[in-house]
Amino acid sequence: MSGLLFALVDKHSEIACDALEGTEARLRRRIAALAPDMPGREVDVCVGIVRGQTSEAIALALKISTNTVLTYRKRAYGRLRISSQNELVRRLSLPGVPLAAGSGF
């Protein structure tokens, strides 16, 4: 019985990872459509923001300082002509297409 349980957990993990990769790819495409000239690190920060990560979590994931994340965030917001996280999420949201599992968008 435990073998079956571990197999199900393993399969669920693969599906969850695939879903997150697909979500990230969609986010990156949407950002590229809105700001084709945005550098990769700014895109990385925007993806982290939309996925609900704090600046500190984004910094750890990207192996950069929190101040650098804040700088990239400010530059990305300027390129997108927005001023808040809510505006970023709104700009990247498409009706009926969830950005992240369970996000409600």
GILIN-V412315 format. One record per backbone hydrogen bond with DSSP energy under -1.0 kcal/mol. CO is the residue of the C=O (numbers start at 1). NH is the residue of the N-H. E is the energy in kcal/mol with one decimal. If there is no record, write none. Layout:
co=CO nh=NH e=E
co=CO nh=NH e=E
This chain:
co=1 nh=5 e=-2.1
co=2 nh=6 e=-2.7
co=3 nh=7 e=-2.0
co=4 nh=8 e=-2.3
co=5 nh=9 e=-2.4
co=6 nh=10 e=-2.6
co=7 nh=11 e=-2.4
co=8 nh=12 e=-2.5
co=9 nh=13 e=-2.2
co=10 nh=14 e=-1.9
co=11 nh=15 e=-2.2
co=12 nh=16 e=-2.7
co=13 nh=17 e=-2.4
co=14 nh=18 e=-2.4
co=15 nh=19 e=-2.5
co=16 nh=20 e=-2.3
co=17 nh=21 e=-2.5
co=18 nh=22 e=-2.3
co=19 nh=23 e=-2.3
co=20 nh=24 e=-2.7
co=21 nh=25 e=-2.2
co=22 nh=26 e=-2.2
co=23 nh=27 e=-2.5
co=24 nh=28 e=-2.6
co=25 nh=29 e=-2.2
co=26 nh=30 e=-2.4
co=27 nh=31 e=-2.6
co=28 nh=32 e=-2.4
co=29 nh=33 e=-1.9
co=30 nh=34 e=-1.7
co=31 nh=35 e=-3.0
co=35 nh=38 e=-2.1
co=39 nh=43 e=-1.9
co=40 nh=44 e=-2.7
co=41 nh=45 e=-2.2
co=42 nh=46 e=-2.3
co=43 nh=47 e=-2.7
co=44 nh=48 e=-2.1
co=45 nh=49 e=-2.4
co=46 nh=50 e=-2.6
co=47 nh=51 e=-2.0
co=48 nh=53 e=-2.6
co=49 nh=52 e=-1.7
co=54 nh=58 e=-2.4
co=55 nh=59 e=-2.4
co=56 nh=60 e=-2.3
co=57 nh=61 e=-2.4
co=58 nh=62 e=-2.5
co=59 nh=64 e=-2.2
co=65 nh=69 e=-1.9
co=66 nh=70 e=-2.4
co=67 nh=71 e=-2.0
co=68 nh=72 e=-2.7
co=69 nh=73 e=-2.8
co=70 nh=74 e=-2.3
co=71 nh=75 e=-2.4
co=72 nh=76 e=-2.8
co=73 nh=77 e=-2.8
co=74 nh=78 e=-2.0
co=75 nh=79 e=-2.3
co=76 nh=80 e=-2.3
co=77 nh=82 e=-2.5
co=84 nh=88 e=-1.8
co=85 nh=89 e=-2.5
co=86 nh=90 e=-2.5
co=87 nh=91 e=-2.8
co=88 nh=92 e=-1.9
co=94 nh=97 e=-2.1
co=100 nh=103 e=-2.2
